[in-house]
Amino acid sequence: MTKKLFVDKKLILIIGFRKCGTSTLYDYLVSQKVGQGCIIKEPQLLCSGNDFDQAFINKYLSLFDDNSDVLIDGSTFIVNDPLAIEKVKSIFREVKIIVCVRNPVERFFSAYWHCRGKEIKEEPRTIYEVVANIDAWKYDRYEQETEWVNKCEYYNNYYGLDYIREQGIDDVDFKPINNRLAFMYYGEGCYSLRLTNFDISEILIVYFEDFIIGGFCIDELANYLNVELSRDGLKTVGVSNKGLNKSDVEHLNTLKRIKVHKLFPSSLRKKIKKLFYKAIPTTSDAIKGTVTEWYVDEINYWLEIEPRLAKYWPKNKGNNK
């Protein structure tokens, strides 16, 4: 008889959604010493398609400190693989699942500028072209965007799980591949659809606006994880992440050719880098309105669950950062 796998550790999974504060939450929990972070925030190993045998589990555990009783994994691709999560829950002593959501309109624009702002640009289209393209799919936008991504050679080459496995790097963060991030602009904001196969009552939903703006969910986090948390720690992490966030600026291609990191001291580097950044242009109200229309049902879904979100998720407003 095959011995049942068991890991006598607690595992905290932050499974999504991207551009909704997952990195800040991950850094905050690690800074509060809630558990041991992975050698990289998003190892993605649990959703790599490998068999869950002892060798696989040992490989996964090797990404953490052996002495830690609590592990923190921020792999946001695993939200697409609920079956893998069920396997993990059957192996670890305790598994806590956290999902971050955000006003989907704001997440849409943040996602676009995240891609557009790369030093090596992965998004050549303007925001108007992207919105026009998606808006043309009048019905079943989620399915049509999924189909478009699956057919797109660019996405298949750099983002497909098959490609990741072929390269033998299914145990590392996907982002080192040219520092690119793969996700659907519209579909990633359809949180309720992507959580269909999850029992919402068993996971903790963290609202981006609560956590980033006011830290009001700290008590909920503490109760769910059965730990003590400090609001002061959130301020420290928030300032640090804001300084590293590239979603509010558009890099100029010139920056990649200047190796300022080793040539100049930090204070001078910051001044030099500013020469190669420019503020993103303001998105028109018309474009914001179009995107907001796409997400009316999604926004209503979450307002029924948490009415106080009406303060942050107005139906007639959007934000391009």
C-alpha positions, 0 to 999 in steps of 0.5 A: 500500500502506498503511504499517504503523503503528509506534511506537518506544516501550515501553508498559506496560499495567496492565490490571486488576483494579480494587480490586486495587492498580492505582493504587498500582502505577501510582503506584509505577512512575511515582515510580520513573521507570520511564516516563511516566505519562499525563495521567490514570491511565486514559485508556481510549482504547485500548479505546474502539472507535476504528479504530487509524489514524495519527490515533488513535495520534497522539491517544493519544500526545498524552496523554503526554510526547513525549520519553519512551521508555516510557509507562505506561497504567493503563486497567483496562477494556482487560482486557475487550478482548484484541483491542485489546491484540493491535493495540497489541502489533503497533504499539508496539516493546514492550508489557508487560502487568501484571495485579493480582489480590487475594483475591476475597472481600476485593475484593468487599467493597472494591468495595462500600464504594468505591461505597457510600462516594461523596459522592454515593452510587451504591449505595443498597443495604446489603451484605446486600441486595447479597449476597442479590441475587447469592446468589439467582443460584444458577447462572451468577452471572457471566452473570446479573450481566452480564445484570442490569447490561446491563439496568439503566438506571442502568448503561447511562446512566452506564457503557456504552461506547456512552454514552461514545462518544456523549458524545465523551469516549472518550479520557478517564478514565471516572470523571469522570462524577460520579466514579463507577466501574462494575464488577460486584461478583461478576464482577470477582473472577472473574479466571481467567474474564476472563483466558481469552483471554490467554496467562498466560505472557506477562503478569506477575501481581502479587498485591495482598497481595505488593505492598501488604503486603510488596513481595515482588514487586518483584524480579519486577517489575524483571526483567519490566520490565528496570529497577531498582526501590527498595522504599523508593519503595513505602513512600512511595507506599503511605502516600500512597495509604492517605491518599487511599483512601476505601474504608474510610470511608462519606462522609456526604452532608453533605460534598458541600455543604461546600466545605472545600477552599478555605476552610480550611488543610490541617490544619484541613480534615482535622479538619473532614472527620473530622466527616463520615466514619464507619467502615464497619460490620463485616460479619458472618461469615455474609455473609463465608462466603456470599461466600467460597463463591462464590469457592472455585473461583477461590481454588483456581485461583490457589492452584494457580498460587501456593501461597504465597497460602494465607497471604493467601487463606484459604477460610474468611475474608473482610475487609470493607475 
